[in-house]
Amino acid sequence: MLRRISSLVGKLALIQTSFMVLALASIGATLWVSWQLEGGAGAINEAGRMRMLSYRMTVAHAEGRQSDLLKDAETFDAMVERLRVGDPERPLFLPDTEACHRYFERVAQGWPALRKRLLEPAGVRVSPLTDAFVAHIDELVGAIEHEIASRTAILGGLCFGLVLLVVAASVVFVAGTYNWIVQPLQRLREGLQRMAAGELGARVDELGSVDEFKSLAQGFNQMAAALQQAYQGLEDRVREKTAHLAQQNERLEALYDVALLAAEADVSLESMAQSFAHKLARLVRADASAVRLAAQDGERWLLLGQTCLPQEMIDAERCLRQGDCACGSADAEGGRTRIIPIHSIAGPRLKHCEMAGYQTVLAIPMRTSGRTIGEVELFFYGERRLADSEEQLLDALVGQFALQVDNLRLVARDREMAVSEERNLLAQELHDSIAQVLAFLKIQVQLLRAAIGRARPDEVERTVAEIETGVKECYANVRELLVHFRTRPGHEDIEHALRSALAKFEHQSGLSTQLSVHGDGLPLPPDHQVQVLHIIQEALSNVRKHAEADHVRVRVEQLPRWSFEVQDNGLGFEAPSSERAQTHVGLQIMRERAQRIGAQLSIERPPEGGTLVRLVLPQADAMRAGATSAAALTLETQ
């Protein structure tokens, strides 16, 4: 019935009337039960007086007090009559039950016989008859008490029911107030707040409300719909213009950022490529990106920078061979951007991309001065197509980055040429001064030995031999320094420079050498190559002077970091103490050169004998430095 009433006034009136009727009925029942309990209590009291009066009359009969006995008998008659008809004023009445009426009839029927015996002469014994009569009175009292106990329980139940009724009424009123008044008001308030915040599509739920609030909700929704319709067209136009301006600003910002990539101090090509890969992937919403640089031989593509690529793919494609992958194809499609659908290409050429879950690859060639120096790759998990404006933007960004690479290469070449010129000047000065003086001294010593050989032959011969040995050693050292000073990497990688140095060492010392190179990594920059070559040449010089060896092995590791080992099979070398190391010029120079490039230098005696000199470059510094050299090697040979 409550659900069929839709108005708030009707619901409240129905609830209030229902609870009022239930409350009045419960109160009336409680009063009636209380009245019954009071009448029963009066009946119990009257029955108790009858029991006491019966014993008193028995005692008066035994003592022969007839006047008292007659008076008590009349009182007893009145008591029986009161129990029969009741007394509403006291109140006093028997409970209206079969048991109470049955036991009362026994008492009423037994009283005339007892009264007759009590009024006879005193010689007759009436105590047994009195006891039997009092037993009937006790039965009546028991029946009345039983009925009073039942009605007392009913009264307690009615009181508890009243309490539950009050609680239920409170709950119903609170729930009804919340559902029919508070909730609709809250929905209206929330709708107003959303409208005030600019959410014109806000609507208020019209279902579940009473008629009064349903009318308010309908009016609110009609007002909101009209307002939304009025502003919808304007918002669409503003949104379209804003999105277009945001896109243009983002592209301009990307071009500006790429132009400033090389403006930072001590920037390296690897860090610049890493930053460019991140910016480009974010601009075109790519899932991953990679920047590859073409190696000197044109057959390898070295991974220079990347973002979000899986580590397995990074390890597998750190150095790509020409033709091993669909990416890294020089001058493919005339240097235009290529869209590579991975699942449409058969064969293993894109197996790493397919294993990583990519579906589309965009390959943008890096070109400068008409030459391809590398490639930028964008990876997508879904299908991707490029609009003309997007393709133009990517070509502009990659072209700008290629110019930054070219500029960085020119800076590296200028620095290399300055260092080379300074070293050549120093070598020329040594050659023109010390080397010629020592050569002249050598000739003079030989002439001296021939001139004074006739005076004291033994002493002159021994002294001259020592001078000659020292002069020869000094001369050999100077020639070796000249070789060191003139050593420059030029356009070679470290492997070619090491082979040239070992060939000169074999020619000067007559010792056999072996070079082994492992791994494919980015080349070292020229300044690092110079320091590494000088350290290795100093180690080879120590082998020639002190080791008494006949074989030298040089081992180079490029991954995960650059490391160089020079090991001979000679007598071995004990590392000098800290005090002696200060006077050991060769070792001190080697350590100073290692410190300049942040490398670690160690000298050990391996178990198989000889001496092992190990030079280890830091991984981060080596990779960052290698990026700059890669640009120089690639662009110079294109």
DOLOLUM-871353 format. One line per 4 residues: number of its first residue (from 1); their letters; for each residue x, y, z of C-alpha. Coordinates in Angstrom, 2 decimals. Layout:
NUM = A = X/Y/Z  ...
This chain:
1 = MLRR = 0.00/0.00/0.00  2.87/2.36/0.86  4.37/1.89/-2.59  1.08/2.69/-4.31
5 = ISSL = 1.02/6.08/-2.61  3.33/8.40/-4.55  2.93/11.69/-2.65  5.02/12.58/0.38
9 = VGKL = 1.98/13.78/2.40  0.12/10.53/1.78  3.06/8.38/2.83  3.59/10.31/6.05
13 = ALIQ = -0.17/10.29/6.89  -0.43/6.53/6.33  2.59/5.79/8.49  1.45/8.08/11.31
17 = TSFM = -2.13/6.69/11.32  -0.93/3.08/11.29  1.42/3.56/14.23  -1.21/5.55/16.17
21 = VLAL = -3.79/2.74/15.82  -1.25/0.12/16.87  -0.18/2.23/19.84  -3.77/2.81/21.05
25 = ASIG = -4.60/-0.88/20.69  -1.52/-1.87/22.65  -2.28/0.63/25.41  -5.93/-0.57/25.67
29 = ATLW = -4.82/-4.19/25.90  -2.29/-3.28/28.57  -4.95/-1.49/30.66  -7.33/-4.42/30.34
33 = VSWQ = -4.71/-6.94/31.44  -3.75/-4.69/34.36  -7.41/-4.51/35.41  -7.66/-8.28/35.26
37 = LEGG = -4.52/-8.65/37.36  -5.86/-6.28/40.02  -9.18/-8.20/40.22  -7.39/-11.50/40.52
41 = AGAI = -5.15/-10.14/43.22  -8.29/-9.00/45.16  -9.82/-12.48/44.77  -6.65/-14.09/46.13
45 = NEAG = -6.77/-11.73/49.10  -10.46/-12.55/49.72  -9.79/-16.29/49.50  -7.01/-15.92/52.04
49 = RMRM = -9.38/-14.16/54.46  -11.90/-17.01/53.97  -9.23/-19.55/54.89  -8.30/-17.59/58.05
53 = LSYR = -11.99/-17.13/58.99  -12.65/-20.88/58.58  -9.99/-21.74/61.16  -11.19/-18.99/63.49
57 = MTVA = -14.79/-20.32/63.39  -13.48/-23.83/64.12  -11.71/-22.52/67.22  -14.84/-20.56/68.30
61 = HAEG = -16.94/-23.75/67.88  -14.58/-25.70/70.05  -14.68/-23.01/72.75  -18.48/-22.68/72.53
65 = RQSD = -18.58/-19.01/71.61  -21.80/-19.05/69.65  -22.22/-15.30/69.33  -18.82/-14.89/67.64
69 = LLKD = -19.49/-17.91/65.53  -22.77/-16.53/64.20  -21.10/-13.18/63.40  -18.24/-14.87/61.55
73 = AETF = -20.65/-17.09/59.63  -22.50/-14.06/58.35  -19.22/-12.47/57.32  -18.24/-15.65/55.50
77 = DAMV = -21.58/-15.65/53.64  -20.90/-12.12/52.46  -17.38/-13.09/51.28  -18.70/-16.01/49.24
81 = ERLR = -21.26/-13.72/47.63  -18.60/-11.12/46.77  -16.48/-13.78/45.07  -19.50/-14.91/43.13
85 = VGDP = -20.64/-11.53/41.83  -17.40/-9.54/42.16  -16.75/-6.00/43.39  -15.71/-3.53/40.65
89 = ERPL = -14.81/-0.80/43.12  -12.00/-2.64/44.85  -11.64/-4.25/42.16  -12.33/-7.90/43.06
93 = FLPD = -13.54/-10.69/40.79  -12.64/-14.20/39.86  -10.74/-14.74/36.58  -13.10/-15.83/33.85
97 = TEAC = -11.67/-19.34/33.45  -13.19/-22.80/33.78  -10.75/-23.90/36.49  -11.41/-20.90/38.71
101 = HRYF = -15.22/-21.30/38.44  -15.00/-25.03/39.10  -12.93/-24.64/42.26  -15.14/-21.77/43.43
105 = ERVA = -18.26/-23.97/43.07  -16.61/-26.56/45.31  -16.02/-23.94/47.94  -19.56/-22.57/47.61
109 = QGWP = -21.06/-26.05/47.83  -18.90/-27.13/50.78  -19.67/-24.00/52.89  -23.32/-24.84/53.84
113 = ALRK = -22.32/-28.24/55.23  -19.45/-26.74/57.21  -21.66/-23.89/58.45  -24.29/-26.34/59.68
117 = RLLE = -21.72/-28.35/61.61  -20.16/-25.23/63.08  -23.53/-24.06/64.44  -24.26/-27.40/66.20
121 = PAGV = -23.36/-27.93/69.87  -19.71/-27.91/70.84  -19.44/-31.59/71.43  -19.25/-32.33/67.69
125 = RVSP = -15.64/-32.36/66.28  -15.44/-30.30/62.99  -11.67/-30.02/62.46  -11.48/-32.70/59.70
129 = LTDA = -14.34/-31.07/57.84  -12.64/-27.68/58.16  -9.37/-29.04/56.79  -11.16/-30.50/53.76
133 = FVAH = -12.95/-27.18/53.16  -9.71/-25.18/53.46  -8.17/-27.55/50.90  -10.85/-26.49/48.41
137 = IDEL = -10.00/-22.85/49.15  -6.31/-23.56/48.48  -7.18/-25.12/45.13  -9.13/-21.97/44.23
141 = VGAI = -6.19/-19.77/45.23  -3.82/-21.89/43.13  -6.06/-21.61/40.05  -6.30/-17.83/40.49
145 = EHEI = -2.50/-17.51/40.91  -1.90/-19.58/37.78  -4.18/-17.34/35.76  -2.53/-14.20/37.20
149 = ASRT = 0.90/-15.52/36.20  -0.30/-16.08/32.62  -1.78/-12.62/32.39  1.39/-11.10/33.92
153 = AILG = 3.37/-12.68/31.06  0.90/-11.22/28.58  1.33/-7.80/30.18  5.14/-8.07/29.83
157 = GLCF = 4.76/-9.04/26.19  2.53/-6.06/25.57  5.05/-3.73/27.21  7.87/-5.19/25.10
161 = GLVL = 5.69/-4.83/22.01  5.19/-1.16/22.84  8.96/-0.71/23.03  9.40/-2.45/19.66
165 = LVVA = 6.63/-0.33/18.24  8.38/2.86/19.34  11.71/1.65/17.87  10.05/0.59/14.61
169 = ASVV = 8.27/3.91/14.35  11.55/5.76/14.82  13.34/3.62/12.21  10.51/4.00/9.70
173 = FVAG = 10.37/7.76/10.17  14.16/8.11/9.86  14.33/5.84/6.79  11.37/7.54/5.19
177 = TYNW = 12.84/10.97/5.86  16.16/9.90/4.34  14.69/8.16/1.28  11.87/10.59/0.48
181 = IVQP = 13.37/13.91/1.60  17.13/13.83/2.29  18.21/11.78/-0.75  16.22/13.81/-3.32
185 = LQRL = 17.60/17.00/-1.78  21.14/15.61/-1.94  20.71/14.67/-5.61  19.47/18.14/-6.40
189 = REGL = 22.37/19.71/-4.51  24.95/17.50/-6.26  23.39/18.34/-9.62  23.65/22.05/-8.85
193 = QRMA = 27.30/21.66/-7.77  28.20/19.79/-10.97  26.44/22.44/-13.05  28.30/25.17/-11.17
197 = AGEL = 31.58/23.35/-11.88  30.87/23.51/-15.62  29.56/19.96/-16.13  26.56/20.81/-18.27
201 = GARV = 25.71/17.19/-18.88  24.77/16.66/-15.23  21.33/15.16/-14.68  19.26/14.28/-11.59
205 = DELG = 17.67/10.83/-11.23  13.87/11.15/-11.35  13.11/7.54/-10.32  12.44/6.55/-6.71
209 = SVDE = 11.32/10.02/-5.65  7.95/11.18/-4.35  5.77/13.37/-6.53  6.92/16.62/-5.01
213 = FKSL = 10.66/15.98/-5.55  10.08/14.22/-8.88  8.59/17.46/-10.20  11.66/19.35/-8.96
217 = AQGF = 14.03/16.82/-10.61  12.19/17.03/-13.92  12.39/20.81/-13.87  16.12/20.68/-13.08
221 = NQMA = 16.83/18.22/-15.91  14.89/20.31/-18.40  16.85/23.40/-17.36  20.19/21.53/-17.62
225 = AALQ = 19.35/20.13/-21.08  18.49/23.57/-22.37  21.71/25.05/-20.98  23.84/22.22/-22.41
229 = QAYQ = 22.27/22.58/-25.82  22.99/26.30/-25.76  26.72/25.84/-24.99  27.43/22.59/-26.85
233 = GLED = 28.29/24.14/-30.18  30.51/26.78/-28.62  32.41/24.23/-26.55  33.01/22.03/-29.59
237 = RVRE = 34.50/24.91/-31.53  36.67/26.01/-28.62  37.84/22.45/-28.06  38.77/22.00/-31.70
241 = KTAH = 40.77/25.21/-31.78  42.44/24.43/-28.49  43.47/20.95/-29.66  44.90/22.38/-32.88
245 = LAQQ = 46.88/25.03/-31.00  48.13/22.46/-28.49  49.32/20.22/-31.32  51.13/23.07/-33.01
249 = NERL = 52.73/24.16/-29.74  53.84/20.62/-29.04  55.47/20.32/-32.46  57.19/23.69/-32.13
253 = EALY = 58.41/22.74/-28.69  59.76/19.44/-30.06  61.66/21.24/-32.82  63.04/23.71/-30.30
257 = DVAL = 64.13/20.94/-27.92  65.86/19.02/-30.69  67.67/22.19/-31.78  68.98/22.64/-28.23
261 = LAAE = 70.06/19.02/-27.68  73.73/19.77/-28.36  73.76/23.13/-26.55  74.58/21.63/-23.14
265 = ADVS = 78.16/21.50/-21.93  80.02/18.18/-22.28  77.11/16.63/-24.17  77.77/13.22/-25.72
269 = LESM = 76.15/11.67/-28.76  74.72/8.78/-26.71  73.00/11.04/-24.18  71.74/13.25/-27.01
273 = AQSF = 70.37/10.22/-28.87  68.74/8.90/-25.69  67.01/12.22/-25.11  65.93/12.46/-28.76
277 = AHKL = 64.47/8.94/-28.71  62.45/9.77/-25.60  61.14/13.07/-26.99  60.21/11.59/-30.36
281 = ARLV = 58.37/8.61/-28.83  56.38/10.90/-26.57  55.52/13.26/-29.45  54.07/10.59/-31.79
285 = RADA = 52.69/8.40/-28.95  55.00/5.50/-29.85  55.35/2.52/-27.53  59.15/2.42/-27.99
289 = SAVR = 61.86/4.06/-30.09  65.47/3.48/-31.12  68.26/5.55/-32.71  70.82/3.59/-34.77
293 = LAAQ = 74.09/4.85/-36.21  75.74/3.40/-39.31  79.23/2.05/-38.62  82.33/2.87/-40.65
297 = DGER = 82.12/-0.23/-42.83  78.46/0.45/-43.72  77.58/-3.15/-42.84  76.72/-2.59/-39.16
301 = WLLL = 74.07/-0.48/-37.44  74.93/0.36/-33.84  72.22/1.04/-31.25  72.95/4.56/-30.00
305 = GQTC = 69.86/5.36/-27.91  66.46/3.84/-27.10  63.44/4.15/-24.88  61.02/1.46/-23.60
309 = LPQE = 62.60/-1.37/-25.63  62.68/-4.80/-23.90  66.09/-5.72/-22.53  66.19/-8.91/-24.63
313 = MIDA = 65.70/-6.88/-27.79  68.38/-4.37/-26.71  70.92/-7.15/-26.15  70.07/-8.90/-29.43
317 = ERCL = 70.06/-5.78/-31.63  72.88/-3.76/-30.10  74.76/-4.29/-33.37  72.73/-5.17/-36.49
321 = RQGD = 74.34/-6.51/-39.62  73.13/-5.18/-42.96  70.25/-7.38/-44.14  69.68/-9.17/-40.81
325 = CACG = 66.63/-6.99/-40.09  64.09/-5.03/-42.11  65.28/-1.97/-40.19  68.67/-0.42/-40.87
329 = SADA = 68.46/-0.57/-44.66  70.50/2.30/-46.07  68.76/4.53/-48.63  65.66/2.30/-48.69
333 = EGGR = 62.78/3.79/-50.71  64.86/6.80/-51.65  65.46/7.95/-48.09  61.75/8.29/-47.25
337 = TRII = 60.02/7.18/-44.08  59.04/3.51/-44.26  56.04/1.89/-42.56  56.92/-1.74/-41.83
341 = PIHS = 53.96/-4.07/-40.99  55.68/-6.73/-38.92  53.14/-9.56/-39.35  53.07/-9.09/-43.12
345 = IAGP = 56.80/-9.77/-43.58  57.73/-13.42/-43.76  60.95/-14.80/-42.40  63.09/-14.06/-39.33
349 = RLKH = 64.02/-10.46/-40.27  61.71/-9.03/-37.58  61.65/-11.87/-35.08  62.70/-9.72/-32.12
353 = CEMA = 60.00/-7.13/-32.85  57.42/-9.89/-33.23  58.49/-11.55/-29.98  58.17/-8.21/-28.20
357 = GYQT = 54.58/-7.87/-29.44  55.03/-4.95/-31.85  52.88/-4.79/-34.98  54.17/-1.71/-36.79
361 = VLAI = 57.62/-0.09/-37.14  58.27/3.35/-38.60  61.82/3.70/-39.97  62.99/7.30/-40.59
365 = PMRT = 66.47/7.62/-42.18  68.95/10.13/-40.72  70.53/12.07/-43.58  72.90/15.01/-43.74
369 = SGRT = 74.58/16.50/-46.82  72.95/13.82/-48.96  74.40/10.97/-46.90  72.60/8.43/-44.68
373 = IGEV = 74.30/8.29/-41.31  71.73/6.30/-39.35  68.07/5.58/-38.74  65.37/6.36/-36.19
377 = ELFF = 62.80/3.60/-35.52  59.41/3.97/-33.82  57.64/0.82/-32.54  53.88/0.43/-32.05
381 = YGER = 51.85/-2.43/-30.54  48.99/-1.68/-32.97  48.67/-0.64/-36.59  49.90/2.86/-37.36
385 = RLAD = 49.56/5.15/-40.37  51.11/8.58/-40.87  49.35/11.69/-42.06  51.24/14.01/-44.37
389 = SEEQ = 51.71/16.57/-41.61  53.08/13.92/-39.25  55.53/12.62/-41.86  56.77/16.14/-42.54
393 = LLDA = 57.24/16.74/-38.82  59.20/13.51/-38.36  61.44/14.29/-41.35  62.12/17.76/-39.93
397 = LVGQ = 62.91/16.46/-36.46  65.19/13.65/-37.66  66.91/16.01/-40.09  67.53/18.49/-37.28
401 = FALQ = 68.97/15.71/-35.14  71.26/14.64/-38.01  72.60/18.20/-38.14  73.29/18.04/-34.40
405 = VDNL = 75.23/14.81/-34.94  77.23/16.46/-37.73  77.99/19.47/-35.52  79.10/17.25/-32.68
409 = RLVA = 81.38/15.37/-35.08  82.96/18.63/-36.25  83.59/19.69/-32.64  85.23/16.33/-31.92
413 = RDRE = 87.39/16.64/-35.04  88.52/20.15/-34.07  89.47/18.96/-30.60  91.31/15.98/-32.06
417 = MAVS = 93.24/18.13/-34.52  94.28/20.54/-31.78  95.62/17.69/-29.65  97.34/16.14/-32.66
421 = EERN = 99.08/19.38/-33.64  100.31/19.90/-30.11  101.73/16.39/-29.96  103.39/16.76/-33.37
425 = LLAQ = 105.07/19.99/-32.25  106.36/18.29/-29.12  107.64/15.31/-31.09  109.39/17.57/-33.55
429 = ELHD = 111.07/19.49/-30.76  112.33/16.29/-29.12  113.63/15.01/-32.41  115.40/18.21/-33.25
433 = SIAQ = 117.08/18.53/-29.84  117.52/15.46/-27.64  117.64/12.79/-30.33  120.31/14.56/-32.39
437 = VLAF = 122.41/15.40/-29.32  122.37/11.80/-28.18  123.25/10.55/-31.66  126.17/12.96/-31.74
441 = LKIQ = 127.24/11.81/-28.25  127.17/8.21/-29.41  129.55/9.03/-32.27  131.85/10.98/-29.94
445 = VQLL = 132.05/8.09/-27.48  133.05/5.72/-30.25  135.78/8.14/-31.35  136.93/8.56/-27.74
449 = RAAI = 137.25/4.81/-27.30  139.36/4.55/-30.45  141.58/7.51/-29.45  142.48/6.56/-25.90
453 = GRAR = 142.54/2.83/-26.43  146.28/2.92/-26.67  146.92/4.47/-23.23  145.06/2.31/-20.64
457 = PDEV = 143.12/-0.14/-22.66  141.29/-2.10/-19.96  139.94/0.83/-17.94  139.12/2.92/-20.97
461 = ERTV = 137.42/-0.04/-22.64  135.25/-0.79/-19.58  134.24/2.85/-19.05  133.55/3.47/-22.69
465 = AEIE = 131.46/0.25/-22.86  129.30/1.45/-19.96  128.88/4.90/-21.54  128.03/3.32/-24.85
469 = TGVK = 125.41/1.02/-23.27  123.80/3.93/-21.47  123.83/6.11/-24.55  122.26/3.33/-26.63
473 = ECYA = 119.53/2.81/-24.03  118.85/6.53/-23.85  118.74/6.75/-27.60  116.28/3.84/-27.80
477 = NVRE = 114.07/5.46/-25.16  114.04/8.74/-27.03  113.09/6.99/-30.26  110.32/5.22/-28.41
481 = LLVH = 109.04/8.49/-27.01  109.02/9.91/-30.51  106.83/7.03/-31.63  104.47/7.63/-28.71
485 = FRTR = 104.20/11.35/-29.35  103.41/10.82/-33.02  100.74/8.18/-32.34  97.23/9.42/-33.18
489 = PGHE = 94.11/7.42/-34.00  93.17/9.44/-37.07  90.15/7.75/-38.62  91.01/4.27/-37.33
493 = DIEH = 89.25/2.28/-34.66  91.11/0.98/-31.59  91.75/-2.46/-33.12  93.60/-1.01/-36.13
497 = ALRS = 95.62/1.32/-33.92  96.65/-1.55/-31.62  97.73/-3.70/-34.55  99.93/-0.86/-35.84
501 = ALAK = 101.47/-0.34/-32.38  102.19/-4.08/-31.99  103.76/-4.24/-35.45  106.14/-1.40/-34.49
505 = FEHQ = 106.87/-3.14/-31.18  107.76/-6.42/-32.94  110.05/-4.55/-35.33  111.88/-2.73/-32.49
509 = SGLS = 112.12/-5.53/-29.92  112.02/-8.74/-31.95  109.34/-10.22/-29.61  106.28/-12.03/-30.97
513 = TQLS = 102.83/-10.53/-30.22  99.18/-11.65/-30.33  96.03/-9.45/-30.40  92.49/-10.73/-29.70
517 = VHGD = 89.38/-8.51/-29.78  85.98/-9.70/-28.49  82.54/-8.11/-28.69  80.82/-5.43/-30.79
521 = GLPL = 80.58/-2.06/-29.09  80.66/1.62/-29.89  84.18/2.88/-30.70  86.19/4.95/-28.24
525 = PPDH = 86.55/8.70/-28.85  89.91/9.97/-30.08  91.07/11.40/-26.74  90.34/8.10/-24.98
529 = QVQV = 92.09/6.15/-27.74  95.23/8.26/-27.29  95.39/7.60/-23.54  94.73/3.86/-23.96
533 = LHII = 97.40/3.52/-26.68  99.98/5.35/-24.55  99.27/3.11/-21.53  99.61/-0.04/-23.66
537 = QEAL = 102.79/1.25/-25.30  104.27/2.01/-21.88  103.41/-1.53/-20.77  105.08/-2.93/-23.91
541 = SNVR = 108.13/-0.77/-23.23  108.40/-2.21/-19.72  108.21/-5.73/-21.20  111.08/-4.94/-23.59
545 = KHAE = 113.23/-3.42/-20.85  112.65/-5.66/-17.84  110.63/-8.81/-18.51  113.15/-10.86/-20.58
549 = ADHV = 110.11/-12.36/-22.37  109.74/-13.69/-25.89  105.94/-13.33/-26.34  103.32/-10.68/-25.47
553 = RVRV = 99.52/-11.13/-25.65  97.05/-8.22/-25.84  93.36/-8.96/-25.18  90.49/-6.45/-25.72
557 = EQLP = 86.90/-6.83/-24.43  84.26/-4.37/-25.70  81.16/-5.55/-23.74  79.80/-5.00/-21.19
561 = RWSF = 82.64/-2.47/-20.74  85.96/-1.73/-22.43  88.91/-3.62/-20.93  92.52/-4.09/-22.13
565 = EVQD = 95.06/-6.71/-20.92  98.80/-6.89/-21.70  100.42/-10.17/-20.55  103.96/-11.46/-21.13
569 = NGLG = 105.71/-14.76/-20.34  108.79/-13.19/-18.74  110.27/-13.08/-15.23  107.31/-11.37/-13.61
573 = FEAP = 106.96/-8.04/-11.90  106.49/-7.14/-8.27  104.29/-4.10/-7.75  106.43/-1.42/-6.03
577 = SSER = 105.53/0.04/-2.66  103.79/3.40/-2.42  107.10/5.20/-1.74  108.92/3.51/-4.63
581 = AQTH = 105.97/4.01/-6.94  106.42/7.79/-6.65  109.89/7.44/-8.23  108.83/4.90/-10.87
585 = VGLQ = 108.15/7.35/-13.68  106.65/4.87/-16.18  104.10/3.45/-13.75  103.23/6.93/-12.48
589 = IMRE = 102.54/8.15/-16.02  100.38/5.08/-16.72  98.27/5.73/-13.61  97.90/9.43/-14.44
593 = RAQR = 96.70/8.59/-17.94  94.19/6.08/-16.55  92.87/8.68/-14.10  92.28/11.17/-16.94
597 = IGAQ = 89.73/8.85/-18.56  88.34/7.47/-15.28  89.76/3.97/-15.85  91.15/1.41/-13.38
601 = LSIE = 94.75/0.21/-13.82  96.07/-2.92/-12.09  99.37/-4.88/-12.35  99.32/-8.53/-11.33
605 = RPPE = 101.50/-11.65/-11.44  99.27/-14.49/-12.80  99.80/-18.10/-11.61  101.26/-19.14/-14.97
609 = GGTL = 104.03/-16.54/-14.61  104.90/-13.28/-16.27  103.14/-9.97/-15.70  99.52/-8.95/-16.42
613 = VRLV = 98.61/-5.27/-16.87  94.82/-4.70/-16.92  93.04/-1.44/-17.86  89.22/-1.28/-17.33
617 = LPQA = 87.10/1.69/-18.45  83.88/2.64/-16.69  80.83/1.29/-18.51  78.80/4.51/-18.57
621 = DAMR = 81.74/6.71/-19.56  82.90/4.30/-22.24  79.47/4.09/-23.84  78.97/7.85/-23.71
625 = AGAT = 82.41/8.48/-25.16  81.87/5.87/-27.82  78.89/7.68/-29.16  80.94/10.72/-30.13
629 = SAAA = 83.55/8.61/-31.86  80.90/6.66/-33.75  79.59/9.86/-35.29  83.08/10.93/-36.35
633 = LTLE = 83.94/7.54/-37.85  80.65/7.24/-39.70  80.33/10.71/-41.18  83.97/11.03/-42.14
637 = TQ = 83.89/7.86/-44.27  80.51/8.46/-45.99
